[in-house]
Amino acid sequence: MVSSAKGEKMAPRGKKKEAESAQPTDTIADYRFDAKRTNIPPAGLAAQGKLESPQRIRYTYDPHRPPMLRFDGSGAADKLPELLVTARQRALTDEEASLLAEALRTHQPWLEWSGKREKRAFEVEPVALHIHERIAAQAIVKVAARQDVQRDLFADPKLSYREAVQFYQHDMDWANRMILGDSLQVMASLARRENLSGRVQMIYIDPPYGIKFASNFQPEVGKRDVKDKESDLTREPEMVKAYRDTWTLGVHSYLAYLRDRLMVAKELLTDSGSIFVQISDENLHRVRAVMDEVFGAENFCAQIYFIKTSGKGGDYLDPVGDYLLWYAKDKPATKTNNIFLPRAPSTLDEQYTTIETLDGMVRRLTTAEIAEAAAPPTAKRFMPSSLYSDSGGKTTSYLAALNGASWQCLPGYFWRTSEEGMRRLIGAGRITAVGRYLRYKMYSDDYPVVRVTNLWNDVRAGGYGEAKIYVVQTNVDVIARCILMATDPGDLVLDPTCGSGTTGYVAEYWGRRWITMDTSRVALALARQRLMTAKFDYFDLRPLNDEDRRRNPNGPWLKDEKVPEGTQRAGAGGTAMTLNCETVPHVTLKSIAQNSALDSIFAKHQPTLDEKLKALNGAVVNVGKEARQKLAAKLVAKQKAEGKKAVTEADRRRWLLPPANRDPKVKLTVDADFSGWYEWEVPFDTDADWPNDLQAALSEYRAAWRAKMDAVNAAIAANAENEELVDKPRVRKNVVRVSGPFTMEAVMPAEMTLHGSSEIEETEGELDGFDAADAPQNAEAFLDKMIRLLFADGVRFPNNKVAKFSRLSPIGEDFLHAEGEWASDVTAGEGNTQTVAVSVGPEFGPVTAWQVENALTFAARRGFENLVFAGFSFDAAAQAVIQDDPNPRLRCHLAHIRPDVNMGSLLKETPNAQLFSVFGSPRMKLESNADGMLTVTLEGVDIYNPVENTILATSVDKVAAWFVDSDYDGRTFCITQAFFPDKGAWEKLAKALKSVIDEGAFDALSGTVSLPFVAGPHKRVAVKVIDPRGNEVMRVMRLDGMEGGY
């Protein structure tokens, strides 16, 4: 979408120079896509619609047998063809059948690990996802520029309430996606609930390299120095579960973890799709064997080694890089784009060592010229290339004529072109004789680039100028190359290992759609800030050509915002566009040999050349014997003084006049005693001792020859194929591009009750190695444990008072898990007891708005006076629902469960006190000025420290971020203002837009007071605060009847 900081539309796109000169300097843009996505529940409406409960998805696999490769050492597989032939003719004997069965069982290697054969399948629940935030960088920039914000900037579908609660039933405009949740469940949900199966073009996975904490997580936003200490262990329940799932049995569970995700990823890939897995040498061989098993060895594309460091020193060989394993869904159908690099100078020096000057002289570069890079600047370097092919027929087997001699093709070989093609190549000056062989002249600028290989040594410093913000941050240039190789603009890229959001960042940079996910709130908090504050070049767009439509006929591509909505798509000449990239010529022997345009050029220039040659020969026959001898003596003198190798072909042509210039030992098809020059013998330059008329005649001939060659080269260039440099799009100046709209989403945990089936079902063949004390087998066990702990410890309030239970009993109500009484209610005064209901959040997930709304309904119906929500984390939307609840008889309390109680053997000691702590909402002030504009001031927030199990009243400078939705609709939080204590967060955008937006506006986005805004139609303002561990607290303020302050 294109807009101006002054509210103007972007100037029409014309030719590049015209476009650049016409562009206003204040244009701000993002890319939109000609694609749709399914409407999923907004977090604020999750409890108000109906969700189907699809069956769990069962994935089966071939379970063959600590990890090792096995092979058939018996040789039985070698007899397979013979046995199969026999089986067609008669029934096999028992011995033959046994041999066949054994050969089939062992003819391919496989990887084994503990548990593989015991578990022949795994099941995944396709959980529902819900949208928590809509983010549009353009909206934030508009607020900074004191402009109104339109809802369409967020790709908000604007559905009616009736439509909005019909989840998964409607299409809406595409917005990219960042999802909190286990990648296995999220990918299954995308595949089955949203029908994205077979629609993802590329998947990039960067799994943990090892068991160390620093390879798996970062506990806080600003803490990248992660050690293997308890204080550095993450307290996010989802991350703890993921860490356990991955490393409980070391590499065995690691391989099972990876295989399961690869199988679901394969389902998401389109038939032309690719998957890249980044891995170090520690587990490279194992991971490749697993990928062979999941995708098939026949779909292996490449093993890429990329250099990422100069080395840190070590006892053995110093590792300086990592690996990428590239597999295809279906290799023959795979979409690939060639990536090219400029030809290295060393290649020129090693292969292109012959030059041709403007007058046609050919010679080898001297050693000194190569060493000092001192080749004549106007000369063209070329490499004599083979003219022979090992395949051909009658049309490519003939005697070729060049320089008055006949040339036979090598025995057993054929010419690479027909006689007509050879004639054109010779006429174009592209054939040269090297000893006894003919060679094709391949100029260095015929193809000035080389294709990327599987060794990437040019991506070491990648990052697009960004500082590293995450402990396991992936190299930007590595992912960019994968995306450019395997996708087109508008294609969908997915990363189940989001981390700091590098894949999303790179996909956004190159105009691709993206979905990324992670179990870590810290990772997503960093990724959100990175995308939200990013500034990109605006790449010029062009209409699709025939090759684009052939390669990707139904692709979403990019959207040209100039074209009105409702027009036809790209396939019929509609709205879709792609990046306008630079091209390089690719002149080939074939393109010259088949270029019929050369024939007319030859026909036009040959009479002139014949005339000039006739005049030249008329002048040379008049040169006397004495002058000829004097010229020949110069050749002898140079040879004696400098050596035979110093004498060039130009010297011989200049000083040996015909017929003395011909070697009698060479067999010619022309008259060797001819007293003039043949066209292939004409000198390149004159000598001072030549007669004036001879010098003039040669100059005229060379001028005519040069005119012909200029026309020939122009025709060759016009007919040459062009290779598109997909990594070199043309940049449109004076346009600042920001990230397109994206959403922050999360998994909706399943309801837990003390009756009915368990959320965590037992699996076939569970291993003894999994300790039930470390990983509870079902939801009932977890709820029972939490209720017992809650009764024993009570609830601690911010004033350090503790509310103890006089009784607390489990109940089987939906969404309510326990009921009881407080022995001394800290909120009602000493000696006053009140009834309490308890709703416990998921073991691995947050308390959601869906859970809160349903629990509130049941608690109010039962007449409880207090409702405690106990959870490891809380959705911001859940907090908003509580603040919005109008029931004065029911007081709600959000109690953090200390994460340590759920970490088992990961900690040396498990705590048994101060386990449940209530926290408050952000402290803030809402004010109205004389113009009716509103501002929000954030004064502080209660931040829970899970390591020390304390709730601290914290000043604003200790938070990771805080956001404002100036017109909160109760459905989804739309970020209209974003504040980061890091003063450098908005620096790049501020500098890029300083001519149209006061830099002070961006300075304010690192402060505690919002920019002024007007009240919206919903008359509600929401503020969300993110703490350093990625947790969220939220407060909603109503504007109805507000006067002065709030």
Sequence and secondary structure as in RCSB ss.txt:
>XXXX:A:sequence
MVSSAKGEKMAPRGKKKEAESAQPTDTIADYRFDAKRTNIPPAGLAAQGKLESPQRIRYTYDPHRPPMLRFDGSG
AADKLPELLVTARQRALTDEEASLLAEALRTHQPWLEWSGKREKRAFEVEPVALHIHERIAAQAIVKVAARQDVQ
RDLFADPKLSYREAVQFYQHDMDWANRMILGDSLQVMASLARRENLSGRVQMIYIDPPYGIKFASNFQPEVGKRD
VKDKESDLTREPEMVKAYRDTWTLGVHSYLAYLRDRLMVAKELLTDSGSIFVQISDENLHRVRAVMDEVFGAENF
CAQIYFIKTSGKGGDYLDPVGDYLLWYAKDKPATKTNNIFLPRAPSTLDEQYTTIETLDGMVRRLTTAEIAEAAA
PPTAKRFMPSSLYSDSGGKTTSYLAALNGASWQCLPGYFWRTSEEGMRRLIGAGRITAVGRYLRYKMYSDDYPVV
RVTNLWNDVRAGGYGEAKIYVVQTNVDVIARCILMATDPGDLVLDPTCGSGTTGYVAEYWGRRWITMDTSRVALA
LARQRLMTAKFDYFDLRPLNDEDRRRNPNGPWLKDEKVPEGTQRAGAGGTAMTLNCETVPHVTLKSIAQNSALDS
IFAKHQPTLDEKLKALNGAVVNVGKEARQKLAAKLVAKQKAEGKKAVTEADRRRWLLPPANRDPKVKLTVDADFS
GWYEWEVPFDTDADWPNDLQAALSEYRAAWRAKMDAVNAAIAANAENEELVDKPRVRKNVVRVSGPFTMEAVMPA
EMTLHGSSEIEETEGELDGFDAADAPQNAEAFLDKMIRLLFADGVRFPNNKVAKFSRLSPIGEDFLHAEGEWASD
VTAGEGNTQTVAVSVGPEFGPVTAWQVENALTFAARRGFENLVFAGFSFDAAAQAVIQDDPNPRLRCHLAHIRPD
VNMGSLLKETPNAQLFSVFGSPRMKLESNADGMLTVTLEGVDIYNPVENTILATSVDKVAAWFVDSDYDGRTFCI
TQAFFPDKGAWEKLAKALKSVIDEGAFDALSGTVSLPFVAGPHKRVAVKVIDPRGNEVMRVMRLDGMEGGY
>XXXX:A:secstr
 EEETTS       SHHHHHHH  TTEEE   BS EEE   BGGGTTTS       EEEE        B    S 
GGGGHHHHHHHHHHS   HHHHHHHHHHHHHSS  B  TTTTT  EEEE    EEEEEEE HHHHHHHHTT    
GGGGT     HHHHTSTTS EEE  EEEEES HHHHHHHHHHTS  TT EEEEEE   SSSSGGGT  SSTT   
  SSGGGS   HHHHHHHHHHHTTTHHHHHHHHHHHHHHHHHHEEEEEEEEEEE TTTHHHHHHHHHHHH GGGE
EEEEEEE  S    SSS   EEEEEEEESSGGG      EEE  HHHHHHH  EEE TT  EEE  HHHHHTT  
 TT EEEEEEE EES   GGG S EEETTEEE   TT EESS HHHHHHHHHTT EEEETTEEEEEEETTTS EE
E  SEE S TT STT    STT   HHHHHHHHHHH  TT EEEES  TTTHHHHHHHHTT EEEEEES HHHHH
HHHHHHHT  EEEE EEE  HHHHHH TT   EE TTS TT   GGGT SEEEE EEEEEE  HHHHHT THHHH
HHHHHHHHHHHHHHHHHHHHTT  HHHHHHHHHHHHHHHHHH GGG  HHHHHHHS TTTTS TTS  SS TT S
S  GGG  SS  TTS HHHHHHHHHHHHHHHHHHHHHHHHHHHHSEEEEEEEEE EEEEEEE    EEEEEE   
   SSSS SS   TT  TTS TTTS SSHHHHHHHHHHHHHHH EE TTS EE EEEEEE   SS  EEEEESS 
TTT TT   EEEEEE  TTS B HHHHHHHHHHHHHHT SEEEEEES B HHHHHHHHH   TT EEEEEEE GG
GG GGGSSS   SS EEE    EEEEEE TTS EEEEEEEEEEEETTTTEEEEE GGGSSEEEEETT  SS EEE
SEEE S TTTTHHHHHHTTTTS HHHHHHTTSSB   B   TT EEEEEEE TTS EEEEEEE TT  SB 
